[in-house]
Amino acid sequence: MEILLVLLFIIFVAIGVPISFALGITSFIGIASLPDIPNTVVFTKMFNGLNSFTLLAVPLFILAANLMNEGAITHKLIKCCTALVGHFRGGLAYANILVSMIFAGISGSSQADTAGVGKVFIPAMEQDGYDKGTAVGVTAASSTLGSIIPPSITMVVYAGIANVSTGALFMTGILPGILLGLAMMLVVFYYSKRKNFPKCDKVPRFEVLKLTFESLPALLTPIILIGGIVSGWFTPTEAAAFACIYALFVGIFFYRTIKLAALPRILIETMKLSSLSLFSLATANALGELLSYYRLNTYVQEIFAGMTGGKLIFLLVVVVFFMFVGTFMDSVPAMILFVPIILPSATALGISPIILGLIVVTTLSLGLVTPPYGLCLLIASSISGITIEESFKGTLPYFLSSIVVLLMLVLFTDLWLIIPKALFPAVF
């Protein structure tokens, strides 16, 4: 029966059934075939999987991103960053990455980054003379930073699964997130010489200062959110709620670009986007119950526990495993299904659950730009109107630079704990 369920899941994914529905249908059929477990367990597990205060941060951060896109806050950031670095060769590509790094500290969502930033930057880069593959590749790759630079929706979910401090996990992502952004900028620097990327006219200093002042409410948002979480003023969920209120206030009263009549549409869009992650999370919980019945988690845990080679080999296997899983599954269900399985083995080897979270989240974020299920790649390619193959070819250099940084995370695990240990000593 186990083999039939695996084949059924593979068939569903292969024919294009959304991953959340594939998980749910497989779970229902599997549990319905078991005489000892009532069918209502599926729905009970789905409900209990979402019954969490921490998970409220998911729709709230998505709402904050939608409000910022509607309120032209994203456009202000784009203008500011373009004015700062646009006069360098490859300036729009640099600005694209810089905006993604800042936007990551606001929305916590890679998909929202791709949609909001990509709608502006991809057409602008193409119009300026960049090839479509580069425009899509830079946008899709840099948007993965939304899962790593705090606040991060993916980290919120991992913290709930692994029962670790969300604030400490957030702080662990700061240095790697910046390093990933710089690595992508190095790739832009290399190709700007090789492909002779265009550059924009230099903006006068007074105009740069003016644009920076106009962007100040958006630039202050990551500082307010992260500062509030670190200082204990509010939890990550409360920070997400504050981000919504802040974005709404800035959009209505500061920029005057959000109209009250637009709020129902924004809320509906938020519910649609939130349902993608939350429904996947719910059905993954149901599938987790089925896997427990067949003791698959025990078998996998024994494999990881029986590995030789110590921490380094274990973490490398984790990276390869989640890299594979991320090609066909979203981050949330992947973590729900597999983090509880590998966590005991990691703890037994002396690996901090927070470092494990950083590596898992970073690895799964790369799945957002790998076919066939790379959501950021799909969104960016649809904006440009090119195929997935062409999009991934343009993304590949930036993807490889991220792999290099990921290997650094595995090799120098203690380095990334410097900031969280200083700010959250009680956690370690």
Backbone hydrogen bonds, N-H to C=O, Kabsch-Sander energy under -0.5 kcal/mol:
donor,donor_aa,acceptor,acceptor_aa,energy
5,L,1,M,-2.2
6,V,2,E,-2.1
7,L,3,I,-2.5
8,L,4,L,-2.3
9,F,5,L,-2.4
10,I,6,V,-2.4
11,I,7,L,-2.4
12,F,8,L,-2.3
13,V,9,F,-2.3
14,A,10,I,-2.6
15,I,11,I,-2.1
16,G,13,V,-1.1
17,V,12,F,-2.5
22,A,18,P,-2.5
23,L,19,I,-2.5
24,G,20,S,-2.2
25,I,21,F,-3.1
26,T,22,A,-2.1
27,S,23,L,-2.2
28,F,24,G,-2.5
29,I,25,I,-2.6
30,G,26,T,-2.5
31,I,27,S,-2.7
32,A,28,F,-2.5
33,S,29,I,-1.2
34,L,31,I,-1.4
37,I,34,L,-0.9
41,V,38,P,-1.7
42,V,39,N,-1.5
43,F,39,N,-0.6
44,T,40,T,-2.4
45,K,41,V,-2.8
46,M,42,V,-2.0
47,F,43,F,-2.4
48,N,44,T,-2.7
49,G,45,K,-2.0
50,L,46,M,-0.7
50,L,47,F,-1.1
51,N,47,F,-0.9
52,S,50,L,-2.4
56,L,53,F,-1.1
57,A,54,T,-1.8
58,V,55,L,-1.5
60,L,56,L,-1.5
61,F,57,A,-2.6
62,I,58,V,-1.8
63,L,59,P,-2.3
64,A,60,L,-2.4
65,A,61,F,-2.2
66,N,62,I,-2.2
67,L,63,L,-2.5
68,M,64,A,-2.0
69,N,65,A,-2.2
70,E,66,N,-2.5
71,G,67,L,-2.4
72,A,69,N,-1.0
73,I,68,M,-1.7
74,T,68,M,-1.2
76,K,72,A,-1.9
77,L,73,I,-2.1
78,I,74,T,-2.4
79,K,75,H,-2.5
80,C,76,K,-2.3
81,C,77,L,-2.9
82,T,78,I,-2.4
83,A,79,K,-2.0
84,L,80,C,-1.6
85,V,81,C,-2.2
86,G,82,T,-2.4
88,F,85,V,-1.6
90,G,198,P,-2.4
91,G,88,F,-1.8
91,G,198,P,-0.6
93,A,90,G,-0.5
94,Y,90,G,-2.1
95,A,91,G,-2.8
96,N,92,L,-2.1
97,I,93,A,-1.9
98,L,94,Y,-2.5
99,V,95,A,-2.8
100,S,96,N,-1.9
101,M,97,I,-2.0
102,I,98,L,-1.9
103,F,99,V,-3.4
104,A,100,S,-2.0
105,G,101,M,-0.8
105,G,102,I,-0.8
106,I,103,F,-1.7
107,S,103,F,-2.7
108,G,104,A,-0.8
113,D,109,S,-1.4
114,T,110,S,-2.5
115,A,111,Q,-2.4
116,G,112,A,-2.8
117,V,113,D,-2.6
118,G,113,D,-0.7
118,G,114,T,-1.5
119,K,115,A,-1.4
120,V,117,V,-0.9
121,F,117,V,-2.9
122,I,118,G,-1.7
124,A,120,V,-1.5
125,M,121,F,-3.1
126,E,122,I,-2.2
127,Q,123,P,-2.4
128,D,124,A,-1.5
129,G,125,M,-0.5
129,G,126,E,-1.0
130,Y,125,M,-2.6
135,A,131,D,-2.1
136,V,132,K,-2.5
137,G,133,G,-2.8
138,V,134,T,-2.7
139,T,135,A,-1.4
140,A,136,V,-3.0
141,A,137,G,-2.4
142,S,138,V,-2.2
143,S,139,T,-1.5
144,T,140,A,-0.6
144,T,141,A,-1.1
145,L,142,S,-1.5
146,G,143,S,-1.7
147,S,144,T,-1.7
148,I,145,L,-1.4
149,I,145,L,-2.7
153,I,108,G,-2.4
156,V,152,S,-1.8
157,V,153,I,-2.0
158,Y,154,T,-2.3
159,A,155,M,-2.8
160,G,156,V,-1.7
161,I,157,V,-2.0
162,A,158,Y,-3.2
163,N,159,A,-1.0
164,V,159,A,-1.4
169,L,165,S,-2.0
170,F,166,T,-2.6
171,M,167,G,-2.2
172,T,168,A,-1.5
173,G,169,L,-0.9
173,G,170,F,-1.1
174,I,171,M,-1.0
175,L,171,M,-0.5
177,G,173,G,-2.0
178,I,174,I,-2.3
179,L,175,L,-2.6
180,L,176,P,-2.6
181,G,177,G,-1.9
182,L,178,I,-2.4
183,A,179,L,-2.3
184,M,180,L,-2.0
185,M,181,G,-1.8
186,L,182,L,-1.9
187,V,183,A,-1.5
188,V,184,M,-2.0
189,F,185,M,-2.5
190,Y,186,L,-2.2
191,Y,187,V,-2.5
192,S,188,V,-2.5
193,K,189,F,-1.0
194,R,190,Y,-1.8
195,K,191,Y,-3.2
197,F,192,S,-1.0
200,C,86,G,-2.8
208,V,204,P,-2.1
209,L,205,R,-2.4
210,K,206,F,-2.1
211,L,207,E,-2.5
212,T,208,V,-2.4
213,F,209,L,-2.3
214,E,210,K,-2.1
215,S,211,L,-1.6
216,L,213,F,-1.0
218,A,215,S,-0.7
219,L,215,S,-2.5
220,L,216,L,-2.3
221,T,217,P,-0.7
221,T,218,A,-0.6
223,I,219,L,-0.5
224,I,220,L,-2.6
225,L,221,T,-2.7
226,I,222,P,-2.6
227,G,223,I,-2.2
228,G,224,I,-2.3
229,I,225,L,-2.0
230,V,226,I,-2.8
231,S,227,G,-2.4
232,G,228,G,-0.6
232,G,229,I,-0.6
233,W,228,G,-1.6
234,F,228,G,-1.4
239,A,235,T,-2.7
240,A,236,P,-2.0
241,A,237,T,-1.9
242,F,238,E,-2.5
243,A,239,A,-2.4
244,C,240,A,-1.6
245,I,241,A,-2.1
246,Y,242,F,-3.1
247,A,243,A,-2.6
248,L,244,C,-2.4
249,F,245,I,-2.6
250,V,246,Y,-2.8
251,G,247,A,-2.5
252,I,248,L,-2.1
253,F,249,F,-2.8
254,F,249,F,-0.8
254,F,250,V,-1.0
255,Y,250,V,-2.9
256,R,250,V,-0.6
257,T,251,G,-2.5
258,I,251,G,-1.7
259,K,257,T,-0.6
262,A,259,K,-1.8
263,L,260,L,-1.2
266,I,262,A,-2.2
267,L,263,L,-2.7
268,I,264,P,-2.2
269,E,265,R,-2.4
270,T,266,I,-2.3
271,M,267,L,-2.3
272,K,268,I,-2.1
273,L,269,E,-2.4
274,S,270,T,-2.9
275,S,271,M,-2.1
276,L,272,K,-0.9
276,L,273,L,-0.6
277,S,273,L,-1.0
278,L,274,S,-2.7
279,F,275,S,-2.2
280,S,276,L,-1.1
281,L,277,S,-2.1
282,A,278,L,-2.3
283,T,279,F,-2.5
284,A,280,S,-2.0
285,N,281,L,-1.6
286,A,282,A,-1.4
287,L,283,T,-2.3
288,G,284,A,-2.1
289,E,285,N,-1.4
290,L,286,A,-1.5
291,L,287,L,-2.6
292,S,288,G,-1.9
293,Y,289,E,-1.6
294,Y,290,L,-1.7
295,R,292,S,-0.9
296,L,291,L,-2.1
297,N,291,L,-0.5
299,Y,295,R,-1.9
300,V,296,L,-2.6
301,Q,297,N,-2.2
302,E,298,T,-2.1
303,I,299,Y,-1.8
304,F,300,V,-2.4
305,A,301,Q,-2.8
306,G,302,E,-1.9
307,M,304,F,-1.1
313,I,309,G,-0.7
314,F,310,G,-2.0
315,L,311,K,-2.8
316,L,312,L,-2.2
317,V,313,I,-2.3
318,V,314,F,-2.3
319,V,315,L,-2.3
320,V,316,L,-2.3
321,F,317,V,-2.8
322,F,318,V,-2.7
323,M,319,V,-2.1
324,F,320,V,-2.0
325,V,321,F,-2.4
326,G,322,F,-2.4
327,T,323,M,-0.5
327,T,324,F,-1.2
328,F,325,V,-1.5
329,M,325,V,-1.1
334,A,330,D,-1.7
335,M,331,S,-2.3
336,I,332,V,-2.4
337,L,333,P,-2.3
338,F,334,A,-2.1
339,V,335,M,-1.8
342,I,338,F,-1.9
343,L,339,V,-2.3
346,A,342,I,-2.2
347,T,343,L,-2.5
348,A,344,P,-2.2
349,L,345,S,-1.3
350,G,347,T,-1.4
351,I,346,A,-2.7
356,L,352,S,-2.5
357,G,353,P,-2.0
358,L,354,I,-2.2
359,I,355,I,-2.3
360,V,356,L,-2.7
361,V,357,G,-2.9
362,T,358,L,-2.3
363,T,359,I,-2.4
364,L,360,V,-2.6
365,S,361,V,-1.9
366,L,362,T,-1.1
366,L,363,T,-0.6
367,G,363,T,-0.7
367,G,364,L,-0.6
368,L,365,S,-1.3
369,V,366,L,-1.6
370,T,367,G,-0.9
373,Y,327,T,-1.8
374,G,370,T,-0.7
375,L,373,Y,-1.0
376,C,368,L,-0.7
377,L,368,L,-1.9
378,L,374,G,-2.5
379,I,375,L,-2.6
380,A,376,C,-2.5
381,S,377,L,-2.5
382,S,378,L,-2.0
383,I,379,I,-1.6
384,S,380,A,-1.8
385,G,381,S,-2.5
386,I,381,S,-1.4
391,S,387,T,-2.2
392,F,388,I,-2.8
393,K,389,E,-2.0
394,G,390,E,-1.7
395,T,391,S,-1.6
396,L,392,F,-2.0
398,Y,395,T,-0.7
399,F,395,T,-2.3
400,L,396,L,-2.7
401,S,397,P,-1.5
402,S,398,Y,-1.5
403,I,399,F,-1.7
404,V,400,L,-1.7
405,V,401,S,-1.6
406,L,402,S,-2.5
407,L,403,I,-2.2
408,M,404,V,-1.5
409,L,405,V,-1.8
410,V,406,L,-1.6
411,L,407,L,-2.3
412,F,408,M,-2.4
413,T,410,V,-0.5
415,L,412,F,-0.8
416,W,412,F,-0.7
416,W,413,T,-0.6
417,L,414,D,-1.2
418,I,415,L,-1.2
421,K,417,L,-2.3
422,A,418,I,-1.6
423,L,419,I,-2.0
424,F,420,P,-3.0
427,V,424,F,-1.5
428,F,424,F,-0.6
428,F,425,P,-0.7
